[in-house]
Amino acid sequence: MKSISTILATVLLVIIVVAIVGLTYTFSVTLFQQATGGATNQTQQVISNLGQQLRIEAVSGNNITVRNIGPQVVNLTMIGVFLDDIQVNFIPDSSIISPLALATLTLQRNGAIGNIKIVTGASSISTQGPSVTIYPISEIETLNNNWACAKKMYVLENKKIKLFTGIPPIINSSVLNACNDLDTNRDIYVASPLKIWTKNSDSPTYRFNQSILDDTSFKNESNIASFNFSAIENISVSLSGSSAIIKYIGTIASSLEPEVKYTLNADKNYVKVEFSVTRTTSSPTAVRLRWTGDTDPPAGTWRTGEGLTKIQGAAANLETQTWIAFIPSTKNDVLGIIAGPDVEVNNTQFDSFAYIRRKTPETLNLNQKSTLIFYMISDFKGPIGNEWKPVEDAYNEILTSGG
């Protein structure tokens, strides 16, 4: 019996050892397979990320064109776009981009100004965008106490300022942020400066509640209520490295062909506005050009000034001012209008309509032109006690440089 017990014990011991060896082998193989599989997956992911390579081909307005120069398909909904290290939203024209293919990323509300960085997978690319840009947006802007609205606008933008003008048609609307295509067109607002604000104050709420511009139009005081700029084919846009220009040519009325031109230069806190008419018939006619704007902002402070005009010894009781400006309450912006040569600014009704017009009428013969020049300005207000300094500095610069 004793020898039988020894044999059984030995057999059991062998069975236990074999079982332990088997379990150890199975565990080791499983662990190795998991580790190998995980490493393989990670390696494949790294290879895939490294294969997602984009190159910025072009920048125009708020559009960035990219090319896939890697061997992998890139999912454009998974990349990030940054302007000066601030992430911005965009809409790609396709969700994926195959190797060597092109795609366009349309930035939402922001022009591609400053340093552009695109992050994809494990890599990123950067390029320096333009210093000034101009682009269209499809974003409703309500006007004149909400009864008119623009569905589309052009934006002139640099790092300091944004100015919006209308694209036809501008239409009647009785409900806030609602436009009905069947309603009567209000194309007198096309080509007008609709909104303006300091670049870093960019938000729809700020634009609607704080802007001083609304219900604006161009006219000839003598015989035309307002010129019409509804022909979209007569709108031209040009962009260079240092300036953005948009020009509207309007409908001839009373033998006068109107034109409105906006110029925004890099690093300037103002937009130059040139409103002109050209006589199309031989009979002479009197014109006095005028831009009218509804200055109906929220609570704030108005001020008028003369800049270097006073410093140069002009009389204290000037007939007209050379700029008017407004600072909304609790805001850090100053918004203003600066007059050009031979132009006067009405400064008697700051809670209603302000207007800018030529100081005296002109008589035009065939092909002769009359021009009204003024400037829309927006910047951060100056230090306490000198809050209006940005407007006066801009006026002094325009006065000494000729605009």
Contacts in CASP RR format, 6 or more apart in sequence:
PFRMAT RR
TARGET T0000
AUTHOR 0000-0000-0000
METHOD contacts of the structure
MODEL  1
MKSISTILATVLLVIIVVAIVGLTYTFSVTLFQQATGGATNQTQQVISNL
GQQLRIEAVSGNNITVRNIGPQVVNLTMIGVFLDDIQVNFIPDSSIISPL
ALATLTLQRNGAIGNIKIVTGASSISTQGPSVTIYPISEIETLNNNWACA
KKMYVLENKKIKLFTGIPPIINSSVLNACNDLDTNRDIYVASPLKIWTKN
SDSPTYRFNQSILDDTSFKNESNIASFNFSAIENISVSLSGSSAIIKYIG
TIASSLEPEVKYTLNADKNYVKVEFSVTRTTSSPTAVRLRWTGDTDPPAG
TWRTGEGLTKIQGAAANLETQTWIAFIPSTKNDVLGIIAGPDVEVNNTQF
DSFAYIRRKTPETLNLNQKSTLIFYMISDFKGPIGNEWKPVEDAYNEILT
SGG
46 122 0 8 1.000
48 72 0 8 1.000
49 121 0 8 1.000
49 122 0 8 1.000
49 123 0 8 1.000
50 122 0 8 1.000
50 123 0 8 1.000
51 70 0 8 1.000
51 71 0 8 1.000
51 72 0 8 1.000
52 70 0 8 1.000
52 72 0 8 1.000
52 74 0 8 1.000
52 120 0 8 1.000
52 121 0 8 1.000
52 122 0 8 1.000
52 123 0 8 1.000
53 68 0 8 1.000
53 69 0 8 1.000
53 70 0 8 1.000
53 120 0 8 1.000
53 123 0 8 1.000
54 66 0 8 1.000
54 67 0 8 1.000
54 68 0 8 1.000
54 69 0 8 1.000
54 74 0 8 1.000
54 79 0 8 1.000
54 97 0 8 1.000
54 118 0 8 1.000
54 120 0 8 1.000
54 125 0 8 1.000
55 66 0 8 1.000
55 67 0 8 1.000
55 69 0 8 1.000
55 125 0 8 1.000
56 64 0 8 1.000
56 65 0 8 1.000
56 66 0 8 1.000
56 116 0 8 1.000
56 118 0 8 1.000
56 125 0 8 1.000
56 127 0 8 1.000
57 65 0 8 1.000
57 66 0 8 1.000
57 67 0 8 1.000
57 102 0 8 1.000
58 64 0 8 1.000
58 65 0 8 1.000
59 65 0 8 1.000
59 112 0 8 1.000
59 116 0 8 1.000
59 127 0 8 1.000
59 129 0 8 1.000
59 130 0 8 1.000
60 112 0 8 1.000
60 133 0 8 1.000
60 135 0 8 1.000
60 239 0 8 1.000
61 111 0 8 1.000
61 112 0 8 1.000
61 130 0 8 1.000
61 133 0 8 1.000
61 134 0 8 1.000
61 135 0 8 1.000
61 239 0 8 1.000
62 106 0 8 1.000
62 107 0 8 1.000
62 108 0 8 1.000
62 109 0 8 1.000
62 110 0 8 1.000
62 111 0 8 1.000
62 112 0 8 1.000
62 133 0 8 1.000
62 135 0 8 1.000
62 137 0 8 1.000
62 155 0 8 1.000
63 104 0 8 1.000
63 105 0 8 1.000
63 106 0 8 1.000
63 107 0 8 1.000
63 112 0 8 1.000
63 135 0 8 1.000
64 81 0 8 1.000
64 90 0 8 1.000
64 104 0 8 1.000
64 105 0 8 1.000
64 107 0 8 1.000
64 112 0 8 1.000
64 116 0 8 1.000
64 118 0 8 1.000
65 102 0 8 1.000
65 103 0 8 1.000
65 104 0 8 1.000
65 105 0 8 1.000
66 97 0 8 1.000
66 102 0 8 1.000
66 103 0 8 1.000
66 104 0 8 1.000
66 105 0 8 1.000
66 118 0 8 1.000
67 100 0 8 1.000
67 101 0 8 1.000
67 102 0 8 1.000
67 103 0 8 1.000
68 74 0 8 1.000
68 97 0 8 1.000
68 98 0 8 1.000
68 99 0 8 1.000
68 100 0 8 1.000
68 101 0 8 1.000
68 103 0 8 1.000
69 99 0 8 1.000
69 100 0 8 1.000
70 99 0 8 1.000
71 99 0 8 1.000
72 99 0 8 1.000
73 96 0 8 1.000
73 97 0 8 1.000
73 98 0 8 1.000
73 99 0 8 1.000
74 96 0 8 1.000
74 97 0 8 1.000
74 120 0 8 1.000
75 95 0 8 1.000
75 96 0 8 1.000
76 92 0 8 1.000
76 94 0 8 1.000
76 95 0 8 1.000
76 96 0 8 1.000
76 97 0 8 1.000
76 103 0 8 1.000
76 105 0 8 1.000
77 92 0 8 1.000
77 95 0 8 1.000
78 120 0 8 1.000
78 121 0 8 1.000
79 118 0 8 1.000
79 119 0 8 1.000
79 120 0 8 1.000
79 121 0 8 1.000
80 87 0 8 1.000
80 118 0 8 1.000
80 119 0 8 1.000
80 120 0 8 1.000
81 87 0 8 1.000
81 88 0 8 1.000
81 90 0 8 1.000
81 105 0 8 1.000
81 107 0 8 1.000
81 116 0 8 1.000
81 117 0 8 1.000
81 118 0 8 1.000
81 119 0 8 1.000
82 88 0 8 1.000
82 116 0 8 1.000
82 117 0 8 1.000
82 118 0 8 1.000
82 119 0 8 1.000
83 107 0 8 1.000
83 110 0 8 1.000
83 111 0 8 1.000
83 112 0 8 1.000
83 113 0 8 1.000
83 114 0 8 1.000
83 115 0 8 1.000
83 116 0 8 1.000
83 117 0 8 1.000
84 114 0 8 1.000
84 115 0 8 1.000
85 115 0 8 1.000
85 117 0 8 1.000
88 107 0 8 1.000
88 108 0 8 1.000
88 110 0 8 1.000
89 107 0 8 1.000
89 108 0 8 1.000
90 105 0 8 1.000
90 106 0 8 1.000
90 107 0 8 1.000
90 108 0 8 1.000
91 105 0 8 1.000
91 106 0 8 1.000
91 108 0 8 1.000
92 103 0 8 1.000
92 104 0 8 1.000
92 105 0 8 1.000
92 106 0 8 1.000
93 103 0 8 1.000
93 104 0 8 1.000
93 105 0 8 1.000
93 106 0 8 1.000
94 103 0 8 1.000
97 103 0 8 1.000
105 118 0 8 1.000
109 137 0 8 1.000
109 139 0 8 1.000
109 202 0 8 1.000
110 202 0 8 1.000
111 133 0 8 1.000
111 135 0 8 1.000
111 155 0 8 1.000
111 157 0 8 1.000
112 129 0 8 1.000
112 130 0 8 1.000
112 133 0 8 1.000
113 129 0 8 1.000
113 130 0 8 1.000
113 131 0 8 1.000
113 132 0 8 1.000
113 133 0 8 1.000
113 157 0 8 1.000
113 158 0 8 1.000
113 159 0 8 1.000
114 128 0 8 1.000
114 129 0 8 1.000
114 130 0 8 1.000
114 131 0 8 1.000
114 159 0 8 1.000
115 126 0 8 1.000
115 127 0 8 1.000
115 128 0 8 1.000
115 129 0 8 1.000
116 126 0 8 1.000
116 127 0 8 1.000
116 128 0 8 1.000
116 129 0 8 1.000
117 124 0 8 1.000
117 125 0 8 1.000
117 126 0 8 1.000
118 124 0 8 1.000
118 125 0 8 1.000
118 126 0 8 1.000
130 239 0 8 1.000
130 241 0 8 1.000
131 158 0 8 1.000
131 159 0 8 1.000
131 241 0 8 1.000
131 242 0 8 1.000
131 266 0 8 1.000
131 267 0 8 1.000
132 156 0 8 1.000
132 157 0 8 1.000
132 158 0 8 1.000
132 239 0 8 1.000
132 241 0 8 1.000
132 242 0 8 1.000
132 243 0 8 1.000
132 244 0 8 1.000
132 264 0 8 1.000
132 265 0 8 1.000
132 266 0 8 1.000
133 156 0 8 1.000
133 157 0 8 1.000
133 158 0 8 1.000
133 239 0 8 1.000
133 244 0 8 1.000
134 154 0 8 1.000
134 155 0 8 1.000
134 156 0 8 1.000
134 157 0 8 1.000
134 237 0 8 1.000
134 239 0 8 1.000
134 244 0 8 1.000
134 245 0 8 1.000
134 246 0 8 1.000
134 264 0 8 1.000
135 154 0 8 1.000
135 155 0 8 1.000
135 157 0 8 1.000
136 152 0 8 1.000
136 153 0 8 1.000
136 154 0 8 1.000
136 155 0 8 1.000
136 167 0 8 1.000
137 152 0 8 1.000
137 153 0 8 1.000
137 154 0 8 1.000
137 155 0 8 1.000
138 151 0 8 1.000
138 152 0 8 1.000
139 152 0 8 1.000
139 153 0 8 1.000
139 204 0 8 1.000
140 149 0 8 1.000
140 150 0 8 1.000
140 151 0 8 1.000
140 177 0 8 1.000
140 179 0 8 1.000
141 149 0 8 1.000
141 150 0 8 1.000
141 153 0 8 1.000
141 164 0 8 1.000
141 166 0 8 1.000
141 194 0 8 1.000
141 195 0 8 1.000
141 207 0 8 1.000
142 148 0 8 1.000
142 149 0 8 1.000
142 173 0 8 1.000
142 176 0 8 1.000
142 177 0 8 1.000
142 208 0 8 1.000
143 149 0 8 1.000
143 150 0 8 1.000
143 170 0 8 1.000
143 186 0 8 1.000
143 189 0 8 1.000
143 194 0 8 1.000
143 214 0 8 1.000
143 215 0 8 1.000
144 214 0 8 1.000
144 215 0 8 1.000
144 294 0 8 1.000
146 173 0 8 1.000
146 174 0 8 1.000
146 175 0 8 1.000
146 176 0 8 1.000
147 172 0 8 1.000
147 173 0 8 1.000
147 174 0 8 1.000
148 170 0 8 1.000
148 171 0 8 1.000
148 172 0 8 1.000
148 173 0 8 1.000
148 186 0 8 1.000
148 189 0 8 1.000
148 215 0 8 1.000
149 170 0 8 1.000
149 171 0 8 1.000
149 173 0 8 1.000
149 177 0 8 1.000
149 178 0 8 1.000
149 179 0 8 1.000
150 166 0 8 1.000
150 167 0 8 1.000
150 170 0 8 1.000
150 189 0 8 1.000
150 194 0 8 1.000
151 167 0 8 1.000
151 169 0 8 1.000
151 170 0 8 1.000
151 171 0 8 1.000
151 179 0 8 1.000
152 166 0 8 1.000
152 167 0 8 1.000
153 164 0 8 1.000
153 165 0 8 1.000
153 166 0 8 1.000
153 167 0 8 1.000
153 194 0 8 1.000
154 164 0 8 1.000
154 165 0 8 1.000
154 166 0 8 1.000
154 167 0 8 1.000
154 237 0 8 1.000
154 246 0 8 1.000
155 162 0 8 1.000
155 163 0 8 1.000
155 164 0 8 1.000
156 162 0 8 1.000
156 163 0 8 1.000
156 165 0 8 1.000
156 244 0 8 1.000
156 246 0 8 1.000
156 262 0 8 1.000
156 264 0 8 1.000
156 271 0 8 1.000
157 163 0 8 1.000
157 199 0 8 1.000
157 244 0 8 1.000
157 264 0 8 1.000
158 199 0 8 1.000
158 244 0 8 1.000
158 264 0 8 1.000
158 265 0 8 1.000
158 266 0 8 1.000
158 267 0 8 1.000
158 268 0 8 1.000
159 199 0 8 1.000
159 267 0 8 1.000
160 198 0 8 1.000
160 199 0 8 1.000
160 267 0 8 1.000
160 268 0 8 1.000
160 269 0 8 1.000
160 378 0 8 1.000
160 379 0 8 1.000
161 196 0 8 1.000
161 197 0 8 1.000
161 198 0 8 1.000
161 199 0 8 1.000
161 264 0 8 1.000
161 268 0 8 1.000
161 269 0 8 1.000
161 270 0 8 1.000
161 271 0 8 1.000
161 377 0 8 1.000
161 378 0 8 1.000
161 379 0 8 1.000
162 196 0 8 1.000
162 197 0 8 1.000
162 199 0 8 1.000
162 202 0 8 1.000
162 378 0 8 1.000
163 193 0 8 1.000
163 195 0 8 1.000
163 196 0 8 1.000
163 262 0 8 1.000
163 264 0 8 1.000
163 271 0 8 1.000
163 376 0 8 1.000
163 378 0 8 1.000
164 193 0 8 1.000
164 194 0 8 1.000
164 195 0 8 1.000
164 196 0 8 1.000
164 207 0 8 1.000
165 191 0 8 1.000
165 192 0 8 1.000
165 193 0 8 1.000
165 194 0 8 1.000
165 246 0 8 1.000
165 248 0 8 1.000
165 262 0 8 1.000
166 189 0 8 1.000
166 190 0 8 1.000
166 191 0 8 1.000
166 192 0 8 1.000
166 194 0 8 1.000
167 190 0 8 1.000
167 232 0 8 1.000
167 235 0 8 1.000
168 185 0 8 1.000
168 187 0 8 1.000
168 190 0 8 1.000
168 229 0 8 1.000
168 230 0 8 1.000
168 231 0 8 1.000
168 232 0 8 1.000
169 185 0 8 1.000
169 186 0 8 1.000
169 187 0 8 1.000
169 190 0 8 1.000
169 230 0 8 1.000
170 185 0 8 1.000
170 186 0 8 1.000
170 187 0 8 1.000
170 189 0 8 1.000
170 190 0 8 1.000
171 179 0 8 1.000
171 180 0 8 1.000
171 181 0 8 1.000
171 183 0 8 1.000
171 184 0 8 1.000
171 185 0 8 1.000
171 186 0 8 1.000
172 180 0 8 1.000
172 183 0 8 1.000
172 184 0 8 1.000
172 185 0 8 1.000
172 186 0 8 1.000
173 179 0 8 1.000
173 180 0 8 1.000
173 183 0 8 1.000
185 230 0 8 1.000
187 228 0 8 1.000
187 229 0 8 1.000
187 230 0 8 1.000
188 217 0 8 1.000
188 225 0 8 1.000
188 226 0 8 1.000
188 227 0 8 1.000
188 228 0 8 1.000
189 215 0 8 1.000
189 216 0 8 1.000
189 217 0 8 1.000
190 228 0 8 1.000
190 229 0 8 1.000
190 230 0 8 1.000
190 248 0 8 1.000
191 218 0 8 1.000
191 229 0 8 1.000
191 248 0 8 1.000
191 250 0 8 1.000
191 260 0 8 1.000
192 216 0 8 1.000
192 217 0 8 1.000
192 218 0 8 1.000
192 260 0 8 1.000
192 291 0 8 1.000
193 213 0 8 1.000
193 216 0 8 1.000
193 262 0 8 1.000
193 271 0 8 1.000
193 273 0 8 1.000
193 376 0 8 1.000
194 213 0 8 1.000
194 214 0 8 1.000
194 216 0 8 1.000
195 207 0 8 1.000
195 211 0 8 1.000
195 213 0 8 1.000
196 211 0 8 1.000
196 212 0 8 1.000
196 213 0 8 1.000
196 271 0 8 1.000
196 335 0 8 1.000
196 376 0 8 1.000
196 378 0 8 1.000
197 206 0 8 1.000
197 207 0 8 1.000
197 210 0 8 1.000
197 211 0 8 1.000
197 333 0 8 1.000
197 335 0 8 1.000
197 378 0 8 1.000
198 332 0 8 1.000
198 333 0 8 1.000
198 378 0 8 1.000
198 379 0 8 1.000
198 380 0 8 1.000
200 380 0 8 1.000
201 210 0 8 1.000
201 331 0 8 1.000
201 332 0 8 1.000
201 333 0 8 1.000
209 298 0 8 1.000
210 297 0 8 1.000
210 298 0 8 1.000
210 328 0 8 1.000
210 331 0 8 1.000
210 333 0 8 1.000
211 297 0 8 1.000
211 335 0 8 1.000
212 295 0 8 1.000
212 297 0 8 1.000
212 326 0 8 1.000
212 335 0 8 1.000
212 336 0 8 1.000
213 293 0 8 1.000
213 294 0 8 1.000
213 295 0 8 1.000
213 376 0 8 1.000
214 293 0 8 1.000
214 294 0 8 1.000
214 296 0 8 1.000
215 293 0 8 1.000
215 294 0 8 1.000
215 296 0 8 1.000
216 291 0 8 1.000
216 292 0 8 1.000
216 293 0 8 1.000
216 294 0 8 1.000
217 226 0 8 1.000
217 227 0 8 1.000
217 291 0 8 1.000
217 292 0 8 1.000
217 293 0 8 1.000
218 226 0 8 1.000
218 227 0 8 1.000
218 258 0 8 1.000
218 260 0 8 1.000
218 275 0 8 1.000
218 289 0 8 1.000
218 290 0 8 1.000
218 291 0 8 1.000
219 225 0 8 1.000
219 226 0 8 1.000
219 227 0 8 1.000
219 289 0 8 1.000
219 290 0 8 1.000
219 291 0 8 1.000
219 292 0 8 1.000
220 227 0 8 1.000
220 254 0 8 1.000
220 256 0 8 1.000
220 277 0 8 1.000
220 287 0 8 1.000
220 288 0 8 1.000
220 289 0 8 1.000
220 290 0 8 1.000
221 288 0 8 1.000
221 289 0 8 1.000
221 290 0 8 1.000
221 357 0 8 1.000
221 361 0 8 1.000
222 285 0 8 1.000
222 286 0 8 1.000
222 287 0 8 1.000
222 288 0 8 1.000
222 361 0 8 1.000
223 254 0 8 1.000
224 253 0 8 1.000
224 254 0 8 1.000
224 256 0 8 1.000
227 250 0 8 1.000
227 251 0 8 1.000
227 253 0 8 1.000
227 258 0 8 1.000
227 277 0 8 1.000
228 250 0 8 1.000
228 251 0 8 1.000
228 253 0 8 1.000
229 248 0 8 1.000
229 249 0 8 1.000
229 250 0 8 1.000
229 251 0 8 1.000
229 258 0 8 1.000
229 260 0 8 1.000
230 250 0 8 1.000
230 251 0 8 1.000
231 249 0 8 1.000
231 250 0 8 1.000
231 251 0 8 1.000
234 248 0 8 1.000
234 249 0 8 1.000
234 250 0 8 1.000
235 246 0 8 1.000
235 247 0 8 1.000
235 248 0 8 1.000
235 249 0 8 1.000
236 246 0 8 1.000
236 247 0 8 1.000
237 244 0 8 1.000
237 245 0 8 1.000
237 246 0 8 1.000
237 247 0 8 1.000
238 244 0 8 1.000
238 245 0 8 1.000
238 246 0 8 1.000
239 245 0 8 1.000
241 266 0 8 1.000
242 265 0 8 1.000
242 266 0 8 1.000
243 263 0 8 1.000
243 264 0 8 1.000
243 265 0 8 1.000
243 266 0 8 1.000
244 263 0 8 1.000
244 264 0 8 1.000
245 261 0 8 1.000
245 262 0 8 1.000
245 263 0 8 1.000
245 264 0 8 1.000
246 261 0 8 1.000
246 262 0 8 1.000
247 259 0 8 1.000
247 260 0 8 1.000
247 261 0 8 1.000
247 262 0 8 1.000
248 259 0 8 1.000
248 260 0 8 1.000
248 261 0 8 1.000
249 257 0 8 1.000
249 258 0 8 1.000
249 259 0 8 1.000
250 257 0 8 1.000
250 258 0 8 1.000
250 259 0 8 1.000
250 260 0 8 1.000
251 258 0 8 1.000
252 280 0 8 1.000
254 285 0 8 1.000
255 279 0 8 1.000
255 280 0 8 1.000
255 281 0 8 1.000
255 283 0 8 1.000
255 285 0 8 1.000
256 277 0 8 1.000
256 278 0 8 1.000
256 279 0 8 1.000
256 280 0 8 1.000
256 285 0 8 1.000
256 287 0 8 1.000
256 364 0 8 1.000
257 277 0 8 1.000
257 278 0 8 1.000
257 280 0 8 1.000
258 275 0 8 1.000
258 276 0 8 1.000
258 277 0 8 1.000
259 274 0 8 1.000
259 275 0 8 1.000
259 276 0 8 1.000
259 277 0 8 1.000
259 278 0 8 1.000
260 273 0 8 1.000
260 274 0 8 1.000
260 275 0 8 1.000
261 273 0 8 1.000
261 274 0 8 1.000
261 276 0 8 1.000
262 271 0 8 1.000
262 272 0 8 1.000
262 273 0 8 1.000
262 274 0 8 1.000
263 271 0 8 1.000
263 272 0 8 1.000
263 274 0 8 1.000
264 271 0 8 1.000
264 272 0 8 1.000
268 394 0 8 1.000
269 377 0 8 1.000
269 378 0 8 1.000
269 379 0 8 1.000
269 390 0 8 1.000
269 394 0 8 1.000
270 338 0 8 1.000
270 375 0 8 1.000
270 376 0 8 1.000
270 377 0 8 1.000
270 378 0 8 1.000
270 394 0 8 1.000
270 398 0 8 1.000
271 375 0 8 1.000
271 376 0 8 1.000
271 377 0 8 1.000
272 373 0 8 1.000
272 375 0 8 1.000
272 403 0 8 1.000
273 291 0 8 1.000
273 373 0 8 1.000
273 374 0 8 1.000
273 375 0 8 1.000
273 376 0 8 1.000
274 371 0 8 1.000
274 372 0 8 1.000
274 373 0 8 1.000
275 289 0 8 1.000
275 291 0 8 1.000
275 371 0 8 1.000
275 372 0 8 1.000
275 373 0 8 1.000
276 289 0 8 1.000
276 369 0 8 1.000
276 370 0 8 1.000
276 371 0 8 1.000
276 372 0 8 1.000
277 287 0 8 1.000
277 289 0 8 1.000
277 364 0 8 1.000
277 369 0 8 1.000
277 370 0 8 1.000
278 364 0 8 1.000
278 367 0 8 1.000
278 368 0 8 1.000
278 369 0 8 1.000
279 285 0 8 1.000
279 364 0 8 1.000
279 365 0 8 1.000
279 366 0 8 1.000
279 367 0 8 1.000
279 368 0 8 1.000
279 369 0 8 1.000
280 366 0 8 1.000
280 367 0 8 1.000
281 366 0 8 1.000
282 365 0 8 1.000
282 366 0 8 1.000
284 363 0 8 1.000
284 364 0 8 1.000
284 365 0 8 1.000
285 363 0 8 1.000
285 364 0 8 1.000
286 361 0 8 1.000
286 362 0 8 1.000
286 363 0 8 1.000
286 364 0 8 1.000
287 361 0 8 1.000
287 362 0 8 1.000
287 363 0 8 1.000
287 364 0 8 1.000
287 370 0 8 1.000
288 357 0 8 1.000
288 358 0 8 1.000
288 360 0 8 1.000
288 361 0 8 1.000
288 362 0 8 1.000
289 357 0 8 1.000
289 358 0 8 1.000
289 370 0 8 1.000
289 371 0 8 1.000
289 372 0 8 1.000
290 355 0 8 1.000
290 356 0 8 1.000
290 357 0 8 1.000
290 358 0 8 1.000
290 372 0 8 1.000
291 355 0 8 1.000
291 356 0 8 1.000
291 357 0 8 1.000
291 372 0 8 1.000
291 374 0 8 1.000
292 353 0 8 1.000
292 354 0 8 1.000
292 355 0 8 1.000
293 353 0 8 1.000
293 354 0 8 1.000
293 355 0 8 1.000
294 352 0 8 1.000
294 353 0 8 1.000
295 326 0 8 1.000
295 350 0 8 1.000
295 351 0 8 1.000
295 352 0 8 1.000
295 353 0 8 1.000
295 354 0 8 1.000
296 351 0 8 1.000
296 352 0 8 1.000
297 326 0 8 1.000
297 328 0 8 1.000
298 328 0 8 1.000
298 329 0 8 1.000
299 328 0 8 1.000
299 329 0 8 1.000
300 326 0 8 1.000
300 327 0 8 1.000
300 328 0 8 1.000
300 329 0 8 1.000
301 326 0 8 1.000
301 327 0 8 1.000
301 329 0 8 1.000
302 324 0 8 1.000
302 325 0 8 1.000
302 326 0 8 1.000
302 350 0 8 1.000
303 324 0 8 1.000
303 325 0 8 1.000
303 326 0 8 1.000
303 388 0 8 1.000
304 321 0 8 1.000
304 323 0 8 1.000
304 324 0 8 1.000
304 325 0 8 1.000
304 345 0 8 1.000
304 347 0 8 1.000
305 321 0 8 1.000
305 322 0 8 1.000
305 323 0 8 1.000
305 324 0 8 1.000
305 388 0 8 1.000
305 392 0 8 1.000
305 395 0 8 1.000
306 314 0 8 1.000
306 318 0 8 1.000
306 321 0 8 1.000
306 322 0 8 1.000
306 323 0 8 1.000
307 322 0 8 1.000
307 323 0 8 1.000
307 392 0 8 1.000
307 395 0 8 1.000
307 396 0 8 1.000
307 399 0 8 1.000
308 395 0 8 1.000
308 396 0 8 1.000
308 399 0 8 1.000
308 400 0 8 1.000
309 318 0 8 1.000
309 322 0 8 1.000
309 399 0 8 1.000
310 316 0 8 1.000
319 344 0 8 1.000
320 339 0 8 1.000
320 344 0 8 1.000
320 345 0 8 1.000
320 347 0 8 1.000
320 359 0 8 1.000
321 339 0 8 1.000
321 344 0 8 1.000
321 345 0 8 1.000
321 347 0 8 1.000
322 338 0 8 1.000
322 339 0 8 1.000
322 340 0 8 1.000
322 345 0 8 1.000
322 395 0 8 1.000
323 336 0 8 1.000
323 337 0 8 1.000
323 338 0 8 1.000
323 339 0 8 1.000
323 345 0 8 1.000
323 377 0 8 1.000
323 391 0 8 1.000
323 392 0 8 1.000
323 395 0 8 1.000
324 336 0 8 1.000
324 337 0 8 1.000
324 345 0 8 1.000
324 347 0 8 1.000
324 350 0 8 1.000
324 354 0 8 1.000
325 334 0 8 1.000
325 335 0 8 1.000
325 336 0 8 1.000
325 337 0 8 1.000
325 377 0 8 1.000
325 388 0 8 1.000
325 391 0 8 1.000
326 334 0 8 1.000
326 335 0 8 1.000
326 336 0 8 1.000
326 350 0 8 1.000
327 333 0 8 1.000
327 334 0 8 1.000
327 335 0 8 1.000
327 381 0 8 1.000
327 387 0 8 1.000
327 388 0 8 1.000
328 335 0 8 1.000
332 380 0 8 1.000
332 381 0 8 1.000
333 378 0 8 1.000
333 379 0 8 1.000
333 380 0 8 1.000
333 381 0 8 1.000
334 377 0 8 1.000
334 378 0 8 1.000
334 379 0 8 1.000
334 380 0 8 1.000
334 381 0 8 1.000
334 382 0 8 1.000
334 387 0 8 1.000
334 388 0 8 1.000
334 390 0 8 1.000
334 391 0 8 1.000
335 377 0 8 1.000
335 378 0 8 1.000
336 376 0 8 1.000
336 377 0 8 1.000
336 378 0 8 1.000
336 391 0 8 1.000
337 345 0 8 1.000
337 354 0 8 1.000
337 356 0 8 1.000
337 374 0 8 1.000
337 375 0 8 1.000
337 376 0 8 1.000
337 377 0 8 1.000
338 374 0 8 1.000
338 375 0 8 1.000
338 377 0 8 1.000
338 391 0 8 1.000
338 394 0 8 1.000
338 395 0 8 1.000
338 398 0 8 1.000
339 345 0 8 1.000
339 356 0 8 1.000
339 374 0 8 1.000
339 375 0 8 1.000
340 373 0 8 1.000
340 374 0 8 1.000
340 375 0 8 1.000
340 398 0 8 1.000
341 373 0 8 1.000
342 358 0 8 1.000
342 359 0 8 1.000
342 360 0 8 1.000
343 356 0 8 1.000
343 357 0 8 1.000
343 358 0 8 1.000
343 359 0 8 1.000
343 372 0 8 1.000
343 373 0 8 1.000
343 374 0 8 1.000
344 356 0 8 1.000
344 357 0 8 1.000
344 358 0 8 1.000
344 359 0 8 1.000
345 354 0 8 1.000
345 355 0 8 1.000
345 356 0 8 1.000
345 374 0 8 1.000
346 353 0 8 1.000
346 354 0 8 1.000
346 355 0 8 1.000
346 356 0 8 1.000
346 357 0 8 1.000
347 354 0 8 1.000
356 372 0 8 1.000
356 374 0 8 1.000
357 372 0 8 1.000
358 370 0 8 1.000
358 372 0 8 1.000
362 370 0 8 1.000
364 370 0 8 1.000
375 394 0 8 1.000
375 398 0 8 1.000
375 403 0 8 1.000
377 390 0 8 1.000
377 391 0 8 1.000
377 394 0 8 1.000
379 390 0 8 1.000
379 391 0 8 1.000
379 394 0 8 1.000
380 390 0 8 1.000
381 387 0 8 1.000
381 388 0 8 1.000
381 389 0 8 1.000
381 390 0 8 1.000
382 388 0 8 1.000
382 389 0 8 1.000
382 390 0 8 1.000
383 389 0 8 1.000
397 403 0 8 1.000
END
